[in-house]
Amino acid sequence: MKHFVVLVLFLVLIFGCNNPKKEYTALEKQTEINNHPGKKLMETNCYTCHNPSASHDDRIGPPMVVIKKHYIDNNTTKEEFTKSIQDWIKNPSEENAKMFGAVKRFGVMPKLAFSEETIKEITDYMYNFDIEQPEWFDDHFNEKKGKRNGKKQRQSIQKQQAKVDFDILPYEERGLKYALTTKAVLGKNLMGTIQQKGTIEALTFCNEKAYPLTDSMSIVHNATIKRVSDKPRNQNNLANNKELTYINSFKNDIKNNKEPKPIVNELDNKVHVYYPIVTNTMCLQCHGKPNQNIQKPTLKKLTNLYPKDKAIGYDINEVRGIWSITFDK
């Protein structure tokens, strides 16, 4: 009996040493998250409508963390989650919806030509990792469960807090926040026009409203916020020589599968931050290849509105231009 116990202990030690459980450091875990292809695909393709930087009132779709909560419970497998998202994207309709409140508020999402592999990578990332959530999310979620009241007062406090938080951020993050919140406001209005009136009317919106909305966000953030390009649609958006250098730098990052980071320049009492504008499937309706992604009526409208238009011929995940943000130190 004694020999048997010794033998069992010996075997346990042998197998325990040969099969150690992998312990991840916080840095290794973050590196794994940042390198997951689904993270970049989600940010490029989904954040146009589901951006966590959008305020509660400016969002044009539920944030990705909310989608995850509605589609995944303790019994949901990754395969089931992937299939559910695949089915919805292939055939978005009110009858197919699992998020009835989102459909009621935002309408049915447009049908987009995502590949199954792209969706698989995104859902793999969503299933295995925590998703970035908006600053307002916890309070909103608790309120939905009946734990909080005073919605208008809370939102006012959140807006004030968001401005304070922006002011204390490092310059790189601060400039990026200014860009993303402006993108969220433009996206809300653009997507609302597409859903209610179609792509052609959305072109009129861009022609008439994009500049005033961007200027209004400049006032909100007390910053100069511009979108510039080497291939502008509106000639007022033509990049200068310095901006062209940064556009080419971001293009090289994308080409080499390198995650682009904001470029920060400090000059006297000013800070200049630059960040790429990268195309996704939605962009190609107006910025893709003529008669392939851009339909003839849309192309005709573009020609009428922008006789010198150069902002076509793009594919997904290409640098269409940059955000150019300037603010005081």
N, C-alpha and C positions, 0 to 999 in steps of 0.2 A: 504493500500500500504506500509506504514511504517513497519507494522508487517511482511509483506511478505519479505521485504528487510532484516530485522533482521534475519528471519528464514533462508534465503538463505546463509547469512554470517555465521550463526551458523553451518549449514550443511557443508559448505566449510572448516571451521576450524576443525570440528570433523573428516571429512574424510582425511583432510590434515595431522592431527596429527596421525591418525591411519595408514597412509600409507606413512611414510617418505621415501624419495628416499635414497637409500644406497649410502653413500659416502665412497670411498676406499682411504686409505692412500697409499702413494708410497710403503711403506713396505708391506702392505697387498696385493697390486697389484703384487709386485715382488714375494711374497710368493705363490700367486695363480699360477703365471707363472711357478715357479720352481717345484711346486707340481703337475703340470698337467702331466699325464702319457704320453701324446703325445710328450712332449718335450724330455724325455729320449728315447722313441722309435725312434724319428727322429734322435737324435744324435747317437744312437747305430746302426741303420739300414741304414740311409741315408748319414751320413757324410763320409763314406768310399769314395764316389764319389762326394758328394756335400758339402764338408767341407768349411765353410766360412774362415778358416785359410789358405786355399791354396792361393798362389799368383795367379795373373792373368795368368801367363804363365804355372804354374804347375797344374792348375785345370784339372780334368778329366770329369767334368760335370758341368752344370750350378748350381750356388748356389741356395739354397732353396728359397731365397727371389726373385730370378728371376722367378722361377717356379710359385710362388704365383702371381707375377705381370702378367704373361701370362695367368693364369687360372682364375683369379678373377678380375672382374670389378665391377662397382657400382650396376649392376643389378644381379650379380651372388649370388645365395643362397648357404648356406652351403651344402645342399643336392646335388645341381648340381655340386659343386666343388668336393665333395666326390665321386660322381659317375664318374666324368671325370677322376679322379686319379685312381679309381678302374679299370676302363675300360683300361686305358693305361698300368697299371702294369700287368693286366691279359693277355694283348695281345700287347706288345710293338712292333711296326712296323713303317716303314717309312710312310705307308699310314695312320696310326692312329695318327701320330704326330701333335701336335699343335705348337711345337717349332722347326720349320724347320731349323733355323740357328744352333741350338744346335745339331740336328741330323747330319747336314752337317759337323760340326766341330768335334763332339765327337763320332758319330756313334749312332746306336740304343742301348739303354740300354739292358742288358741281362734280360731274363725273370726270375723273382725271386719268391719264394714261400712264399709271405707274406700273412698272414691271413686277411680276410676282417675286423676283429675287430682291428687289428694292424693299418691298413690303415685308418680306421675310427678315431681312437684316434689321429693319426698324422695329418690328415686333419682338425680335430676339433681344434687342437692347432694352426695350420697354419692359419686357417680362423679367429680365435678370437684374436690372439696376433701378435705383431710385430716380425719378424724373424730376427735373427742376420745376419748382412750383412758384406761382406769383406771390408777391408779398401779401396780397389781400386774401390768399386762399384759406388759411387756417380760420380766420374770423368768419369768412363767408361760409365755410363748411360747418362750423359750429353753430352759426345762425340758422342754417338749414335744418339742423337737428334741434332747434329750439333753445339753444344755450345763450344766444345773444339777441339783443334788441337795439333799436336806435340806429337803423341802417344809414340814414343820411348823415347823422353826426359822425358815425364811424368812418364813412368814406371821406368826409372832409378832413378828419384827423389823419387818415392814411395819405391823402394827397399832400398835406403839409409835411408829414414825416418823410414821404418819398423825396420831396425837394431837399429836405435837410440831409437825408442819406446821400443824395447825389453830390451835394456840396463837399462831403467829407471823403468821398471815394478817391482812390488814386486816379491820376489824370487819364490813364488808359481806360479804366473801367467807367469813369465819368463820361468821357466822350462816347464810348460805346453805348451807354445807357441813353444818352441824348439821341443817338442815331436810331436805336431800337424802339424807343417810345415814339419817335416821329414816324418810323416805318409802320408802327401799329396804328397810328391815327390815319395815315394815308391808306393803309391796307383795309381798315374798317370801312372807309368811304368808298374805296375802289370796289371791294368785294360786294358791298351793299348795292352798288350800281350794277355790277355784273349780274347778281342774283335777281334784281328787280327789273332791269331794263336790257340786259345783254351786253356782250363784249363791245359792240359798236358804240353804244351810248357811254360805255366806260372810257372810250377814247376821248370823247368830248369832255368828260369829267377831268381826265388827266390834263387836257389842253387848257381848261379853264380854272380848275380848282387846285391842282397839285402845288403850284407856286404859293398861292395864298395860305394853304394849310401848312406848308413847310415854314413859311414866314411866321405864322401864328405860333408854331412850336419853338421857333427861335426866340420869340418874346417870352413864352412860358419859361424857357430854360436860361434866358438872358445869355444867349449864345448865337453865333452865326452858323446856320445849318444849311449845307448845300449838298446836292447830288450832282456829280460831274462825271463825264465819260470821254473816252477817246473816240467813240462812235455815237455822238449825241443824236437824239431825236429832235430836241429843241436846241438850236445853235447857242442859246444862252447857257447851256450846260456843258459847253466844250471845256475840257480840262486844260489848265495851264501847264507849262513845262515841268514844274515840280510835281504836280498831280499826275502827269503822264508817267513820270518815273515810278511813282508809287503804284500806279495801275499795272505797269509791267512787272513790278516786284510781286504783286499779289497774283498775277497770272502765272509767274514762275512757281510760286508756292502751290497753287492748285495743280499745276502740271506735274509737280514732284510729289503730289499727295501729302503736302505739308500743311498743317493747320494754320491758316492765316491769323496773325495777331495784329491788333491795332498798332499803327505807327504813330509815335508821339514826338512832336517837335516843340521845344520851348524857345520862345523868342521874346526878349524883353519882359513885358508883363502879360504876354499872351501865351496860350497853349493851343497847338494845332494837333488834332487827332484825325487820322485817316483809317477807314475800314472798308473792305470790299463789298460791293453789291454783287451777289452771285445768283445766277439764273436757276430757276426750278421749272417743273413741268407747267405750272400756271403761267409763268412769264412767256412761254413760247407761243401762246395764243396771239401775242402782239409783237414779240421779239424773235420768233423762230424763223424758219425758212418759208419764204413765200410759196403758196399753193401746196405746202406740206403741213406745216403747223399753222400758218396764217391763212385763213380762208379768204376767198376773193373779195367778198363785201368788206371785210376788215381791212384788207390791203388797199382797196379803193379809198376807204375813209382815211387811212393813214396818209395816203398820197395827197388827199385834199387838205388835211390839217397840217402836214409837215412835208412840204415839197422837197426839202433837203435832208430828209430822214436817212440816217445811217445806222440806226439801232435795230437792225434785223440780221438774220442769218445765224443766230445763236443756237447752241445746243444747251442741254442742262449742265449745271455745274461749271459754268464759265463766268469770268469776271466781266460784267457789263459796265461797270463803273465803280466809283467809290463815294462814300460819305466823306465830306470835308467839314469838320467841326472846329470852330474857333471859340474860345471863351477866356475870360480873365483868370489869372492865377489866384 
